[in-house]
């Protein structure tokens, strides 16, 4: 499989690295010589310093042989044109990054008329992820799968004696939750029952949503959960704008603090329901003057990662219920676990997850990159013709680094074990280290002929050697 990535910024780099891990033959095009040199020294790709809008470059690459063209430059129009021309020249599938809010209402029209298979807006995707977290009553960062039947939650065990020094199999009183992944000093681990937890490990627990809520109450020191009523947003850029739009639809009171006066006037027109404050939100005095501590949530969404992390820490110290930072770089991956911030959202990871899901096709109902992009959490549906259908988990010979955490069958969540037999129609939630994702894809996408009668589907528990 061949993929062309146009634009080697943070998102382009992340996508190229992910596609290499999945055994794609990757070509990267960027018109910045320094960026191309960095890519050449960092990734096993064919890197070309050129302007992809020069159609001669696309023809010379023989773009008709490429399975995917992904345009991630900083110019929306360039991304659209590159994708359209690539499709005209025979590329099979094209994905464009489009960020400008002006195009928000016309994305379907643009996609259809210009023959672009998928248009993804990183800022809107990030805003949706943040709002999804803010609207939950949980304080710990969490996510949901299978229509809310399965939830995940991140928890820093700190120096909690209930966890430190214990094997996972020996831990008690976690409400039937499964420890699905561990972040240790910035490195991810897919554990087994013998894995011993260490001080300051960040664990991801999975289980029924009601059990996650119980765990959250017991381990955050918060006796009463809060419903979101008000949010202060630092930064009125694209992400801040989308956040405000989404929160106002949920009848949440929104205040945006933006340093640029002209941008404040634009925001007042675009989100008239929000309170707009013209000021330097990194000035603690301004936040105190605006009584940041009276808000239920604070989101730092400027274009500067360092400012977002710092001001989220400052806001948390005021006692605010939820403090969130938006970042785009990976420089801080190894220290995020140590910061007293409720949640950090990386735009590059969120967008890369959406694009990877699109590339992998309909087999993935959802895909999330967790623990700084090192771990994938996927929701898959088992089809009747797949080789895994009718087999017990212990017979799948899953490689190390893959863990099935839940099976949804007839709207009921099952905590699987080695004897659990996968049936047609089952939804499974699994964790996989990013480097073993290609093996996971092959295991759960391979199809074969039936070697048993159709009525064997009705006999739960039968395992057929396919």
N, C-alpha and C positions, 0 to 999 in steps of 0.2 A: 504494500500500500504506500502511496506517495502523497505527501502533504506539502503545500507551500504556505509559509507564514510570511506575510508582508507587514513589516514594521517590527523592529526588535526591541521595543521598550519593555517595561516590566511585565506586561501581559504577554507580549509576543515571546519573550524569553521563557516565561513559565509554560506556555503552551508547547513551544518547541521541545523543552525538556521532558514534558509529559508524553508527547508523541514519540519521542525517541525511546522512552521506557516501554512503550507499547509496540515497539518494533516497526515503526513507520520510517520510511526513507524521507527525511525532512530537508527541505530547502528553505533558507531564510534570506529575504531580500530587504535591504534598508539602504537609504542614501547617505548615511552617516558612516564615514570610514572608521572612526573610533569605535562605534557600536559594533560594526561588522568584525573588527579585529578582536574585540572582547568575545563576541559570539564564537569566532573561529577557535579561540584559545580555551573556551569553556565547554562547548558542546560538539558532539560528533555529527555535524550537519554540513551541507554544502551552503556556504555563505557567499552572497553576492552583493557588492556595493553598487547599487543602481537604483534608478527611479522606476518603480513598477508601473507607473503611468505611461512609461515608454513601451508601447505595445510590442515593439521589436524585442524587448526583453522577454515578454511572455511567450512570444513566438519562438524565440531562441531556446527557451526552456522546454518547448513542446508541451504547453500547458494542457493539451488534450489528454496527456498521459497521467495527469494528477487526479487523485481521488477527492482531495479536499484543497480548497483555497480559503485561507483565513486571513482577512485584512484587519489589522489592529493598529494602524498608524494613528497619529493624533488628529488627522484631518478626516472628518466624517465623509465629505464628498469624495475624497480620494479613495476611501475604503469602498464606497458604493460603486464607483466607476471601475475599480480593479476587479471587484466581484462580478459585475455585469459583463465586462469584456472577457474575463476568464470563462464565464459560462458560454458566451458566444463563440469562444475559440475551442470549446469542447470539454472544459473541466466538468467533473461530475457533480460536485457539491460546493457551494460557496457560502461562507459565513462572514458577515461584516459587523464591525463594532461601530455603533452610531450613538453619540453622546448628547448631541444638541437637543435640549428640551423642545425646540421649535418643531422637530420632526416627530415628537412623541405620538401625536394623534394620527400620523400618516404612515406609520411603519408598515402596516399591512399592505397599504396601497403601493408603497415603494418596493416592498418585497415582491409583490405579485407582478407589477408592471416592469420591474427591472430584472426579474428572474433571479433574485437572490433568495437562496433557500432559507436562511435564518439571519435575522438582525437582532443583535444583543446590545442592550444599553447597560454598561457597567454601573453607572451611578444609580440608575433606577433599580437594578438588581440588588445593589448594596443597601439602598434605602429600604427595599422590601424586607431584606433579611433583618435589618435593625428594628424595623417596626414590628416584625413578627416576634422578636425577642421582647421588646418593650411591652407589648400587649399581654404577655404572659404574666401571671401572678408570681411565678417563680422569681427568686432573686438570682440564683445561680444561672449561668448561661446554659440554655437547653435548646433542643430541637425536637421535631416530631416527624414520625413516619406513619404510613398506613392509615391516613386519615385521623391521626391523633391517638391511635391505639397503642403505639410504641413511642416512648420518649427517651431522649438522651440528656444527660446532665454532666457538666464538668465540675469537678470538686478538687480543690487543693487540700490534701490531707494534712499539710503543715507538720505539726509534731503530735498529732492525735494518736494516743496510745492504742486506740481501737484498730488502727491500721498499720502503724509503723512496725516493721520487723516481722510481720505476719505473712504467711502464705495465703494466697487468695482463697484457697479451699478451706482455710481455717477461720476466715472472717465471719462474724455473726452479726445479726441485727441490722442488715441493710435492706430489709423489706423485699426480699425476693428479687433484688436487682443483680444484674450481671456486670462485673467489671470488664469492659470490652476493650479498652485501650489505656495506655499509660504514657504520659509525657514526663520524661526525666531529664532535667537540665537541657530541655529543648529537643531531646531525641525521643522519637516515638517507639513504643513497644506494643505488640499484640501479645497479651499474656496467656498463660495457661494456669491451671490450678496450683502449680508449684512455684509460680512467680512470687517473689518476696517483695513487699512494698517498702519503700525507703522514705525518709523524711523529705517533705516538700514535693513528693510526687503529685502530679495532677492526673486524676483518674477520670475516665468517662464511664458512667454507669448507664445501663439500658434496662428498661422494664416498662411495666404498665404505667400510664400517665399518673394514675392516682397514687402509686407507690413512689414515683418521682417527687410528687408534691409533698408527700409525708417526709421523705428524706430531706428535701429542701428546708422545710420548717425546722427539722431537728438539728440541722448542721450549719445554719446561717446565723443563729442567734436572733432571728426575727420571729417574734411571737405572733405577729399579725401581718398577713400579706396585704399588699397595696394594689388597688386597681389604678391604672394610669389615668390621670386627669390633666396633667400639665407637663410640658417638656420645653426645656431651653436648648436651642441649637446654636452652637458656636460655628459660624461660617455660613454664608449665604450663597455658596457656589452651587454646582449642579446637584450634588448629593444633598445638601441642605435644603434646596428647593424641593426636590422629590420627597424628602422626609416630611417637610411641612405639608405638602399636598396630601400625602397619605394619612398623616396624623389628623389633619383637619376633617378628612372624610370620616374618621372614627370619633369625631366630636371631642378631640383632645385640644386643650388650649396650648397654643404654640407661640413661643417668642424666639426670634432669630436675632443674634448679635453679629453684625457685619461691619467691618472697618471701612469699606469703600462706600462713599456717600451715593455715587451714581448707581451702584448695584442695589443699595437700599431702596432707591426710588423705583427701580425695576421690580424688586421683590414686592413692593407695596401694590403694584399693579397685578402681578402674577398670583400672589397669594394674599388678597385683601383681608382674609380672615385672621391672618397672623399679625402679631405685634412685632414691628421691626425697630431695632435699636441700632443707631449708627455709633459705633464705638469699637475700641480695641478689646476684644474679648479675652486676650491674654493678660490684660491688666486686672489683677485680682480685685482692685478697688471697685472697678466697674461691675464685676460679678457680685460683689458684696452689696453695692448700691442697688442692683437689680434683684437682690435677695434670692440668689440662686438656691439657697438652702430650702426655700419654700416650694420648689418644684419637685415633682415626683421623679423626673429623669433629666439627665444632662447628656447631650451628644456633641462631642467635639468632631466637627466635620470640615475643618479647613483643609487647604491643600498641603499643609506642612505636618508630616507625621509626628515630629518631635513636639510641636505645639499641642497637637491633639492628645498625645500620651500624657504630657505634663498637666494640661488643664483638666483632663479627666481625673487625674490623681488629686488635683486641687479640689475639684468639685466633690469628689468622694469624701475628702476630709471634712467637708462642711456637714456631712451627715445625709446627703442626698441618697434616695433609695436605690436608684440605678444610674451608674455612670458609665458611658460608652465612648470608645474612641474608634475613629475610622482611619485606617492606614492603607498604604499601597505598596510599601517596600517590604523586603524580607530581612532587612538588617537587624531588626529587633526580635526575631523569632525566639532566640534563646533566652531572652530576659522577660518576655511577656508573662510567663507563669509566675514571676516573682513580684509583679506589680499589683497593687491593690485596686484594680479596675474590674468592674463586673464583667465586661465583655469587650473584645477587640475584634473588629471586622476588617479583613483585608480584601480590598476590592479586586486585586489580581487573582486571589484564590477563588473568590465567589464567581467571577466571570469565567475563569478557567474551568470551573466545575460545570457551569452551564454549557460551555462549548464542548467539553469532553462528553457530556451526556448526549449532546446533539450528534457528535461524531459516532458514538457507539450505537446509536439507533434506539429502537423502541424496546430493546431488552431491559434497559435501565429505566424504571419508573421515576427514580430520583437519584441524584448523586451529589454528595457533599464532600469537600476536602476539609479534613479536620487536622488538628495538631500541626499547624503551620504547613499544611499541604502534604504531610508525610503519610497520612492515612485517609483512605477513601471509605465513606459509608454509603452503601448502595442499597436500593430497594429493587428487587427483581421479582418477576413472576415466572413460575415454573410452567412450561408448556408440555403438552402430552408427548410430543415427539423428541423431547430432549433426552439425552442419555442419562441425566441425573434423575429423571422422573422414575419413581418406583424403587429407588435405591435408598438404603440407610446411610446416614451421614458418615458413619464409621467406614463405609465401603467406598467413599468418594475419593479417598487418598488426597485430601486437600493439602497443598504445600504449607509449610510453616509461614505464618504471617497472614493467614485467612481464618476468620472466626465467624460462624453463623450465630447471631445473637437472638434471633426471633423468627418464628414461623407464624404467619397469619393464615388460619384455615377456617373458612365459614364464619368470618368476622370475629373469631376468637384468637387471642394471642397464646402461642405455645412457647415455653422455654425449651429449646431442643436439647437432646443429648445424642450420643452416638447411635442409639437404636431408632431415633426418629426417621421415618421413611417419608421422603418427599413425594407429594402427590400433585397431579395436574391441577392448576389453579391456585396452588399455594403461593403466597407472597413471602419472600424471605428478606430479612435485613441482615446484611453482613458487613464486617469490617475487613479491610485488606490493606496491607502495607502497599504503598504506591508502586514499588518495584515488582511486586508479584501480581499486579493488576492484569497484565497480559495473560498469565496462566489462568487466573480466575475467569477472565472472559472466555477462554477456550473451553474451560470445564462447563460453564453454565450456558454456553451457546451451541455446543456440539449436539447434533441431532443424529438419530439412528432409526433403524427399522424396528417395529414392534415385534417382540418374540413371545408375546403372550396374548391371550384372547382379550377382547374389549371388556368382558365382564370382570377381569382381574382388577380393574380400577375400583370396583366396588368392594373388593376384599382388602380392607385396610390392614397394613402390616406385612403384606407379601412383598418380598424383595426378589425381583427377577434380574438375572445376570444378563445385562444387555451387551 
